[in-house]
Amino acid sequence: MPIALAVTVAVLTYGPPSLAPRTEAVGRAVRAAALARGMAVVDGPLVARAEEELARGWIGEAQLAPLGRAREAIADGRRALERVELERAEAALGRAEAALDDEALLGWPGAATVRAEAARLRGVALYELGRAAAAGEAWRRAAALEPAAAVTEAEVRPDVVRAWRAAIARGASTAAAAATARLEVRWDGCALPAVLELDGREVPHEGCAVDVPVAPGVHFARVRGAGRPAARLVEVVAGEAAPTVTLRRGLDDWEALSAGHERPARAALAAAARAIGLDGAIVVGFGVDRGDAVVYGARVTAAGCATDVVREAASDEARAAELLVGRLASADERCGEAARALDDGRAIVEAPGVARPTERPAVPPSTPTKPPPQTTTARGKRIWERPWLWLGIVGVSAAAIGLGAGLGTRGATTTATLDARGFAQ
């Protein structure tokens, strides 16, 4: 389904090292586009942060909400007891116990004490309602959860205090009569350290399972260490097969996260989102394909669903990022087998231009063409264009002058007199 606006996502951007500055710019543009659409964006290395939070035992605020509701229900039950509204008190305290039945929540520091208080006061309401057996069971739960719990005359009638003591003593006498019962406790995340507590005492162990002798009755098993703490109440009945308690520390996703270090694998991103309380992640790949900048993207949810991979041209990278986020926000997710497109993340990191940028194919330079040689139609030279003619003319002229000089009259002198006076008359 299309993504809602009020969601928190991580943005992961992949690109070739040679394009690192541009890849970072695309990542910033995608974050800005997501923020503009009302999404909350988480920065930083998603998978590494998820591993850190898993090992630390992170639990989301939403998962702790039942703890607050349990405290409110206990307050309602206490007020009802003070007004001797026993049915109302028992119902409110029952809601408080039910709210803390989740093993991940019950293992959280302080949660066992809150549930012990709910069981202790519920036992009082049940006893006053004439349901002594049910009251005894509630009090034994309270004692298993919080060994220091007690019912005193400062808050109840003396006969209720005696009933409390008798219920706890009955559990102890039953335990002494059949101390050979057994309880098997298992937990996840064998490769990570863990401390097992049974009824408030640490139990030595190897691996991630232990089979211990216990007394019949209600026991409280809790495992802590790496991962989130987990705990459960379990009742061991004499003569019956040893029950097995499996505690989940939320480390099932540990192995899935390892695949997310190299590629944006769908299972790794979903596990990381769950680990740190995100709604999902937006994965972006940037590259250059045949000289054109391109952006690829997909969206993964914490449930493991994913959209198809979409592609946008990135001549204007900011605009491409905006268009990409818009398409991903409105895209439908595919779940299960239908979400295989992003299973190993290769569709993003090995997309054309992302793994290996390619430049636009070079166009060979055009060779200038020489103009064709001009051809003239062969023709004979005109007579005056021929050099031998002029040589002949010069030669004949020279001979004629020389002959004329030789034949002229020798010794004859011709005298001419010019009288200037004739011009004056």
Secondary structure, 3 states (H helix, E strand, C coil): CCCCCCCEEEEEEECCHHHHHHHHHHHHHHHHHHHHCCCEEECCCHHHHHHHHHHHCCCCHHHHHHHHHHHHHHHHHHHHHHCCCHHHHHHHHHHHHHHCCCHHHHCCCCHHHHHHHHHHHHHHHHHHCCCHHHHHHHHHHHHHHCCCCCCCCCCCCHHHHHHHHHHHHHHHHHHHHCCCEEEEEEECCCCCCEEEEECCEECCCECCEEEEEECCEEEEEEEEECCCCEEEEEEECCCCCCCEEEECCCCCCHHHHHCCCCCCCHHHHHHHHHHHCCCEEEEEEEEEECCEEEEEEEEEECCCCECCCEEEECCCHHHHHHHHHHHHHHCCCECHHHHHHHCCCHHHHCCCCCCCCCCCCCCCCCCCCCCCCCCCCCCCCCHHHCHHHHHHHHHHHHHHHHHHHHHCCCCCCCCCCCCCHHHHC
